[in-house]
Amino acid sequence: MSLAAEAFVSQIAAAEPWPENATLYQPLKEDQILLSDSASSLAVQTFLRMCGLPVLVSCRANAEYMSPSGKVPFIHVGNQVVSELGPIVQFTKAKGHALSDGLDDVQRAEMKAYMELVNNMLLTAELYIQWCDDYTATEISRPRYSNPYSWPLNHVLAYQKQWEIRRKMNAIGWSGKNLEQVYEDVSQCCQALSQRLGTQPYFFNKQPTELDALVFGHLFTILTTQLTSDELAEKVKSYSNLLSFCHRIEQTYFKEHEREGQFGSSRHSKSSLP
Amino acid sequence: MGTVHARSVDSYPMYGRDMGVNTDDMEMMEAVQETKQEVLENKNVVVQHVNIEGLGRTKEDYLGYEISDVFTARNLVEVMRKSHEARQRLLRLGIFKDVEVVIDISEGANALPNGLDVTFEVTELKRLTGSYNTMVGNNEGSMVLGIKLPNIIGRGEKLTFQFSYGTKETSYGMSFFKPQSGYYERNFTLNLYKVTGQFPWSSLKETDRGVSTELSFPLWMTDHTLKWEGVWRELGCLARSASFAVREESGHTLKSALSHTMVVDTRNSAILPQRGALLRLNQELAGYTGGDASFLKEDVELQLNKPFIWGSVLSASLWGGMLFPLGRQPSSIADRFYLGGPTSVRGFGMYSIGPQSEGDYLGGEAYWAGGLHLYTPLPFRSNKGGLADLFKTHFFLNAGNLCNLNYGEGPRAHLQKLAECIRWSYGAGIMLRLGNIARLELNYCFPMGVQSGDRICDGVQFGAGIRFL
């Protein structure tokens, strides 16, 4: 589709109200989804809840391939398909639902910078631990990723994914790092977030933004997911204001709606915060 | 045999093949001159030796079956006829560039007075042949490299590689073919491939990587093929605007299927036949040997041809098929049937009949299609032969239907479903035969019974293909 056509379609989309049957697609919650995808999916769900936009969550084994960008989660709204948090934020904005409208230009730039930090550090660290740590890859990532597929396709797809991520790590210079260095990066990232948050309820004081959704998505998933070692969760736990931030968002946006169900519980996860 | 063999090997590079054959030919002529009188008196001859000259890598035992019949000849006419048949059999193996027959009287200590020696002088195909093509079409250019290794081990085995490097997609194929010694029609094929297809009528892109083994054999009047195929299929949307129904089918699946095909073909030509019938029955069972897809698929094709007045031919064909999903899973978009287009129900868009979603055709689990044709030679034709023989005019009447069945209902309900909303069309056109493999058609069509969602092609429609309704 040409840019003009795409712009036209988004104009049309803006005119339509948010439908009741908007659906979010993600991999199978019980047997398939991995930490990084689970975190991204939770971030999008949190963002939509913050906006007050209802969305049904549908788990599909082929969610990754259904997505137009090849990444999960994606939402199907009307006849539009939008994937990943950034484009989804743009899309809801076109429909008149935005969280960051109250921010000035400086704050908005700061918010974008912190979102980049989370994507570059936390998400990359999650991918590194999943696919570049051989023990985690063998014990958790490959078996779970390939769970819906039959032999020999399961091995082919899992190794293909692992190579793809490792190539990406090579390109960004992470392949030389060891696990300790990655944990250290996560710790630094958390420290930066913790300092920015301070004692405020949200990153930009009273008003939640997409940054809050993104940080909650990652931290909550890290805290509640059982990996081969607890070290990643321990790094996050040492920042008490981040812990209470996660508690607060969970209480406000999830516990009030329904106690169990929409998110967070996978086979190897602890059901609530420590 | 061994000595003859050795002689031929060193004589070829020295004098060249043609020289050798010419001298032998002259000898043969003399021999025939001498014995001719006796043969006409029905005097028996005995074929004492049958030699094959010019063999390099071909194993002699492989050819023994093909030429042994020559020994049974009892007079010269029979010797010539059987030698000719043996020559045809040798050429059919696809391992020789040329085969010549030399019949000579026997010489040497054991030679009988009425003994004959038959010598087949063969020229083997090169060990390796290559081809290089460029193809342009569908907004895509590609370069195709082909390598063929005929008779690689010496008993008719053939190994072929094809590699296509395109601006959008790369595909390759490798196939190994092995006939049974002495029974060429009974053969085994092993294929390894990756192919990519784009189906704009469904906004679908499919990449298949697979392996298949095939066993072909004739049985009485019929030809059978047993096949196992394991394919890793990757489906994706052709464009971002693809319908969600197609998007839902995206991803990887594994299909492992056993299939059986039976063909009876008595037609005099595969393209534009004058007489004869074709029956093709195909059945596929997927899922029994593993994989994600499980279904049973039946497909039948029937064609009858009959000469009619003034050199015209009347032809009727009927296609039908059904797909039964086994287990809980619904059938995949890649397995269902499609109908419509210039090669099936004319007057409708390519595969643009039946269930669809937002303009993307999803295919159906059951279909039938029938066609009635009257082929006539071009009018105002001055003489027989020449270019005009490649053209024919035809009048056609096509009908068909494609739908999904609810398998909970009985066969009565199925028949009713297939009988309602029938699409049909009629028209006339001219067609061109391309060799004996393909044909082109230019038709003027009147589509009828159009249902909402069907894409039609009212008026002139151009078609090219190898299989026609």
Interface residues (C-beta under 8 A of the other chain):
Chain A: M1 R60 A61 N62 E64 Y65 M66 P68 H76 N79 V81 Y149 S150 W151 L153 V156 L157
Chain B: W232 E234 L235 G236 C237 A239 R240 S241 F244 R247 E248 S250 G251 H252 T253 L254 G290 G291 D292 E358
